[in-house]
Amino acid sequence: MSIDVQGKVAIVTGGSRGIGQAIATALAQGGAKVVIASRKMPGLEESKAEIEAAVPGAEIHPIACHTGADDAVQAMVAEAVEHFGQVDVLVNNAATNPYFGPMMNVEWGAWQKTFEVNVEGYFRCARTVAKHLLDRKAPGAIVNVTSVLGQMAAPLQGVYGMTKAAVISMTQTLAAELGPRGIRSNAIAPGLVKTKFAQALVGNPEISQMVLDRTTVKRLGEPEDIAGTALFLASDASSYMNGQVLVVDGGWTST
Ligand SMILES: NC(=O)c1ccc[n+]([C@@H]2O[C@H](COP(=O)([O-])OP(=O)(O)OC[C@H]3O[C@@H](n4cnc5c(N)ncnc54)[C@H](OP(=O)(O)O)[C@@H]3O)[C@@H](O)[C@H]2O)c1
């Protein structure tokens, strides 16, 4: 069986760089038409050009959207449907982590921002795409990018860790409630991946060495390391998987 998404339309939030861009590239390679969404159009245009250069014939449509804002999410999904005719796959990937420090010291503004994007944003996108799929009586796949920090203590990143744990719960409940109607929900929990998002950790020799020491493949992750798993979960090759979390961390949390 080949792992592909031929004929499907996918939305990848946070598709302007990092893991989201790598996932959008893999989905395009797998035959999907892909909407990439993030706040800033220049980054999206750059990402579109890079994906189209890497995947000849790729159909990529960029849409500026702040996923924490309900009207922006509604408009983004409506534009995706208008542009490509339908949406079959949602990859919830856009997230934020504005506060690094002990949970005891977090300010409510940073707390609210983290939950607004990482939890409310994921749910807004999932609900809007699921409604579209239910209206069409079409099957679909939701892939939520969470983190290994949603499954264990996350010192100095506790609020972020809580939002990622919430995403796992969201994935399981969406799977239970929508699975009987043909919409599967699964999650990916990456370890430490070299992106702008993780720069503070990757660039901190003590933290990156600590992760490397426990990472049994003996390297930090690249965005492309996450993309194959997303393609698999979006494709019919995973049609008997629902409500699961696939850990992609080079073995870090297995030791
Ligand atoms: N890197 C890691 O080590 C790691 C580990 C575990 C999990 N993850 C997860 O992987 C996902 C992707 O992270 P990454 O490392 O690839 O980060 P990244 O390279 O910094 O990319 C983040 C993406 O999200 C977009 N974004 C941020 N806030 C947004 C908002 N409010 N609305 C819409 N788009 C927004 C950004 O574009 P704009 O600036 O244009 O909005 C960008 O496209 C996140 O869910 C993260 O939690 C990352």
The ligand as a MOL file (V3000), in Angstrom:
LIG
                    3D

  0  0  0     0  0            999 V3000
M  V30 BEGIN CTAB
M  V30 COUNTS 48 52 0 0 0
M  V30 BEGIN ATOM
M  V30 1 N 10.2040 22.6740 17.6030 0
M  V30 2 C 10.0450 21.8080 18.6000 0
M  V30 3 O 10.9940 21.3960 19.2960 0
M  V30 4 C 8.6680 21.2950 18.9070 0
M  V30 5 C 8.5630 20.2240 19.8120 0
M  V30 6 C 7.3120 19.7180 20.1050 0
M  V30 7 C 6.1740 20.2520 19.5030 0
M  V30 8 N 6.3150 21.3040 18.6500 0 CHG=1
M  V30 9 C 5.0780 21.8370 18.0550 0
M  V30 10 O 5.2160 21.8810 16.6540 0
M  V30 11 C 4.3640 22.9020 16.1390 0
M  V30 12 C 5.1340 23.7600 15.1420 0
M  V30 13 O 6.2090 24.3670 15.8040 0
M  V30 14 P 7.5600 24.7700 15.0640 0
M  V30 15 O 8.6570 24.3290 15.9630 0
M  V30 16 O 7.5410 24.3360 13.6510 0 CHG=-1
M  V30 17 O 7.4640 26.3690 15.1770 0
M  V30 18 P 7.8510 27.5620 14.1850 0
M  V30 19 O 8.9080 27.1500 13.2250 0
M  V30 20 O 8.1100 28.7340 15.0520 0
M  V30 21 O 6.5010 27.7860 13.3890 0
M  V30 22 C 5.3350 28.2270 14.0320 0
M  V30 23 C 4.2720 28.4930 12.9830 0
M  V30 24 O 3.0610 28.8770 13.6200 0
M  V30 25 C 2.6040 30.1180 13.0760 0
M  V30 26 N 1.8430 30.7920 14.1180 0
M  V30 27 C 2.2690 31.1990 15.3360 0
M  V30 28 N 1.2670 31.7810 16.0150 0
M  V30 29 C 0.1750 31.7330 15.1930 0
M  V30 30 C -1.1670 32.1660 15.3080 0
M  V30 31 N -1.6230 32.7730 16.4120 0
M  V30 32 N -2.0070 31.9600 14.2760 0
M  V30 33 C -1.5740 31.3420 13.1580 0
M  V30 34 N -0.3330 30.9220 12.9830 0
M  V30 35 C 0.5450 31.1120 13.9960 0
M  V30 36 C 3.8820 30.8170 12.6090 0
M  V30 37 O 3.6720 31.7510 11.5680 0
M  V30 38 P 3.3150 33.3180 11.7840 0
M  V30 39 O 4.4160 33.8970 12.6180 0
M  V30 40 O 3.2170 33.8650 10.4040 0
M  V30 41 O 1.9830 33.3420 12.4660 0
M  V30 42 C 4.6490 29.6260 12.0560 0
M  V30 43 O 4.1600 29.2890 10.7630 0
M  V30 44 C 3.7990 23.6390 17.3490 0
M  V30 45 O 2.5200 23.1360 17.6370 0
M  V30 46 C 4.7650 23.2580 18.4600 0
M  V30 47 O 4.1460 23.3190 19.7220 0
M  V30 48 C 7.5260 21.8410 18.3370 0
M  V30 END ATOM
M  V30 BEGIN BOND
M  V30 1 1 1 2
M  V30 2 2 2 3
M  V30 3 1 2 4
M  V30 4 1 4 5
M  V30 5 2 4 48
M  V30 6 2 5 6
M  V30 7 1 6 7
M  V30 8 2 7 8
M  V30 9 1 8 9
M  V30 10 1 8 48
M  V30 11 1 9 10
M  V30 12 1 9 46
M  V30 13 1 10 11
M  V30 14 1 11 12
M  V30 15 1 11 44
M  V30 16 1 12 13
M  V30 17 1 13 14
M  V30 18 2 14 15
M  V30 19 1 14 16
M  V30 20 1 14 17
M  V30 21 1 17 18
M  V30 22 2 18 19
M  V30 23 1 18 20
M  V30 24 1 18 21
M  V30 25 1 21 22
M  V30 26 1 22 23
M  V30 27 1 23 24
M  V30 28 1 23 42
M  V30 29 1 24 25
M  V30 30 1 25 26
M  V30 31 1 25 36
M  V30 32 1 26 27
M  V30 33 1 26 35
M  V30 34 2 27 28
M  V30 35 1 28 29
M  V30 36 1 29 30
M  V30 37 2 29 35
M  V30 38 1 30 31
M  V30 39 2 30 32
M  V30 40 1 32 33
M  V30 41 2 33 34
M  V30 42 1 34 35
M  V30 43 1 36 37
M  V30 44 1 36 42
M  V30 45 1 37 38
M  V30 46 2 38 39
M  V30 47 1 38 40
M  V30 48 1 38 41
M  V30 49 1 42 43
M  V30 50 1 44 45
M  V30 51 1 44 46
M  V30 52 1 46 47
M  V30 END BOND
M  V30 END CTAB
M  END
